[in-house]
Amino acid sequence: MSFGSTPKGQSSYSDETIGLPTDEKDGQLGRALMHALRNAGVAVLYQDRDLKMVWGRNMRAPWVSGDGEAGQNMLPAAQAERLDTARRKVVATGKPERFEIGMPAEDGMRWFEIWVDADLDDSGAVQGIVTTKVETTEQKRREQTLRTLLREVSHRSKNLLAIIQGIASQTGRYSDGIADFLTRFRGRLQSLASSQDLVTSSNWRGARLRELVAGQVGRYGPDPVNSLRFEGANPFLNPNAALHIGLAMHELAVNSVSYGALSRPDGFVEVVAGLEGEPDDLSLSLAWHERIAPHKEPKNGKRFGSVALERVVPASLNGAAKLDIGNDRLDYSLTVPHGNFEID
């Protein structure tokens, strides 16, 4: 049979070695299989019907002791009993067993996939058993990490949906009609999306304050380079803080475009960030300053923007805020407790 060909009606899989004369097969096959077992991290143990070890390949702890002795006494009692039971069952029935076992280690649990197969003679009688062991610890850890990430994504998504629901409700409450609602609501969703992009790009860790503020102001300022003057600390905000502070910056920027400094070609806003308190109990103070046109301010008094700035954002961060609108100046201050950010 030529290499790669399969007679009609037969499976393409074969236990025979192809492409070598019979007298050369055994040595090369044995060496190749030993390399494959070692490279794949597979351990194989052959035992007779009385479960006495005949040979083992690639056997490592916890399957062998420090001096190379193999035996179940190296395993925790419960796992050794389970393995012994499976082997005796295979000896009695000739049917294979497959299961998974875990055992404590210094760096956590170690996991192994176990196959126990019967070695049958020409008459079909069991003359020995083959135990194959593959460590799956890294795979288990990756699966656990993935499950943790999926739970985190689900949690974050629910929080984001709750924020969107609140924004929709409050925007509708303070809108003058459907057109006004859609304009304001779309802008706020875009603000959340911009902040969310920063959070996602950091693997859900959060966002840098300076980058967050620049992104929100830059979307509305007439000159993205000169519209913002940022000074002070640049902590790393957690995802919740990034979304809410981003929303606050959005409301301030939109108001500034309509009534404040960003409505002028040469206008700019100042944002100053500082860290206050003891090293183990810091708080972030964030201040927004800009000059506004005299007596040019939004009608109808309280709107969602001021409600978000003074109530929604600080409440979501367990902080405090103050909004002052004078005759020719707007000042906003926000205090954020340390649990919402990290410093380098």
N, C-alpha and C positions, 0 to 999 in steps of 0.2 A: 504494500500500500504506500503510495507516495505521500509526502508531507502535506497536510491540509486537506486531503481527500477523505471522504466518508462513504463507505458502501451504502447503497440504497437500503432504507429500512432500519439502519443502525443509528444509535445516538452518536453525536460528535465527541462525547466524553469517553475517555478510556483510561483504565488503570495502567495500561501498557506504556512503555516509553517508546516513542517513535523516532525514527531518523538515525538510530545507532545499531550496529551489529549486536547480536545477542551477547557475545562474550565481552563486550565493552560496557554494557548497560549498568550492571550492578554498581561498580565503583563510582562512576560519574553520577549516577542517579542518587546514590547515598550521599555523596558530597554536596550535590546541588540541593537536596532536600534539607540537609543540615544547615546550609547557608540560608535557605528560605525560612526555616523555622526560627533561626536566630534573628534575622532581619525583621521578621514579622512579630517577634516577641511571643512565639508560640512554644509552649512546653509540652512534651509528650512523655508519658510514663507507661511502660508495658509491665504487666503483672501476670503471674500464672493463675490457675483456678483457685489456688489457696491465698491469693492476694499477696504473694511474695514478689518483690521487685526483681525483674529480669534485667531491664535496662531503662535508662531515662536520658532524655536529650533536652538541653536548654533549661534544666531545672534550676531555679533560683529561689531565694527566700520569698514567701514563707513555706515553700514546698520542700526545701532542704535545710538542714542545719548549717552552721558555719563550717563544719568539717566535711560537708558534702553528703551527709547521711540523709536519705529520703524517707519520709514516713508521715503518717497522719498525726503523730504526736507533736509535729511542728505547728499544727493548726489549733485554733480555739476548739474546745470540746464539742460545741454544738455543730460547728462546721465539719469537724472530723467525723462525727457520727452520721451526718447527712451524706457525706461522701462515701463512707463505708457502706451505708445502706444501699446507695445507688449502685455501687460496684457489685455487691452481693446479689442484687436483683438482676443485673446484667448477666452474671455468671449463671443464675438459675433459669433465666428466660431466654437469653440470647438477644434480647431486644435492647436497642440503645436508649440511653437516658441523657437528657440535657437540662441544665439548670444554671442558676446564677448564685454565687455566694459573695458575701461581703465580710470583711474583717477589719477591726480597728488597727490604725497605724498612727505614727507620731504626727503626721500631717493630715489626719482625717481617716476616712474609710478607704480601703482598697477593695476593688471589685474585680471578680473573675467570672468569665463564661466557661462552663465546664461541659465537655462531651465525654461520655463513657460508652465505648463501643466494644462489642464482642469480636474476638478473633476466632473465626470458625475454621475447623479443618475440612478436608475434602468430604467428610461424611455429614458435615453440618453441626458437629459437636463443638462446644465452647472449649478451646484449649488455652485461652488467656483473654485478658481485657486490655484495651488501650484507653488511657485517660488523656484527653487533650485539654489544655488550659490556656486561655488567652486573657490577659489583663485588660479590663475595660474601664479602668479608673478615670483616665483622661476623658473618655467619651461620656462617662457619667457626670463628670464635673462640667463639661460643656453643656450637657443637657440641663443640669441644674442652673447654670448661668443663664441659659436661654429661657428657662421657665421664670427665673427671677426677673429678667428683662421684660418678658411678656406681661408679667403681673404689674411691673412698673409702668409699662406703656398703657396698660388698661387703666391704672390709677390716674396717670397723667391725663389720659384722654377724657376720663370722667370729670376731672377737675376743669379741663379746658371747656368741655361742653357746659358745665355749670356756669363758668365765666361768660360764655357766649349767651346763654339763656338770660343771665342777669343783665348783660348789656342790651340785648334785644328788648327786654321788658322796660328798662329804664329809658332807653332811647325812644321807644314808643310813647312813654309817658310824657317826655319833654319835647316831642316833635310837633310841628304845626300842621302836618299832613303826611300823606304817604310818600310824596316826593322828598320832603325834608327828612323823613325817617330813613328812606333808602340811601340817601346821600350820606347821612351821618353813620348809619349802621355799617355800610360798606367801608367807610374810612376806618372805623374801629376794628372791623374784621381784618383789614389790611395791616393795621398796627399789630394785632395779635399774631398774624402770620409772619410779619417781619421779626418779632421777638421770638417766635417759635422756631424760625429758621436758625437763629443763633443758638438756641437751646439744643436743637437737634444736631447741629454741626459739632457740638461739644460732647456728643454721646449722652445727652440728657443731663449733663452736669450743671448747665446754666449758661450765663453770659457775662462778659466784662461790662462794667457800668459805662465806661467811656464809649465803647462800641455800640452799646444799646442806645445811649442818648444821641450819638451822632447819626445813627440809622434813622431814628424817629424825626429828628430835626431836619436832616438832610432831605427827607422826602417832601418837605414843604418850603424850606428856605430858598430865597431867590438865588443865593450863591452858597452851595453846599460847603465850600471851603471856609468862607468867612462868616457864615450865618451863626456859627456856634463858637463860643469861647469857653472851653472846658478847663477847669483848674482843680487840682487836689487829688485825692485818693482814687484808685481805680480797682475796687474790690471785685471779686467774682461772685455774682449773684446766683442764688439757687433758682431752679426753674420757676417756682411760684413768684418769687420776687422779680425775676426778669419780666414775666408777663404783666404784672401789675404796675411796676415802675415804667415799663414800656408804654402801658396805657396812659399813665399820668403824663409822660412826656408827649404822647400823641395829642392829648387834650390841650396841653399848653401850647404846642406848636400850631395846632389848628386855630386856636384862639388868637395866637400871635399873628398868623397870616391874615386873619380877618380884622383885627383891631389893634395889633401891637407892632413890635419892632420888625417882624418879618413881612409886614405889609409894605415896607419901604425898601427900595433897591439896595440901600447901603445899611439896612438894619441888621442887628445881631442880638442874640440872647446870651446871657452869661449863666453857666451852670458851675457851681462850686460844690465839691464833695469833700467831706472831712470825717475823720474817725475820732470819736470822743469816748472817754471813760478809761477804765483799767484794762490792761492787756487781755485778761480773761473775761471781760464783760464789756466789750466794745459795742458802740452803736454807730451807725452811719448817718451823718447829717447831709442832706441833699438840698441845695437851694437854687432856685431859678430866679433870675432877675432880668427885667427888660423895661425899656421905656415905651409907653403907649401914648397915643394921641390924646390930648385933653378932651374929656367928656365923650370919648368915642368908645363905648363899651356895649356889649350885647344887651338887647332888650329882654324884658320879662324876668329880670332878676335871676333867681336860681334856675340853672339848667343842668342837664346831666353832667356837663363838663365840670362844673364846680362841685356837684354832688360826688362825682368820682374822685376828684382831687382831695376833698375835705373829709369824705366818709368812706367810700368804697375801698380805695387803695390803702389808706392807713389801717383800716379794720382788717383787711386781708393779710397784712404784714404784722399785725399786733403792734403797730407804731402810732405815730401822731403826726398831724399835718396842720398847716395854717396857710390860708390864702388871703393876701392883702392886695386890694386894688385901689390905688390912690388916683389923684387927678391926672398924673402923668407917668405913673409907674405901677408895675405889677410885680409882686414878690410872692414866691411860693416856697415853703420849707416843708421838708418831709424827714422825719426821724425813723430809722429802720433798726430794730434790734439785731443783735449779732447772729441769731439763728437763721437769718435770711441771707447771709453772705459769708465769704471766706476771704482772708487776706494772705498774700504770699509771705 
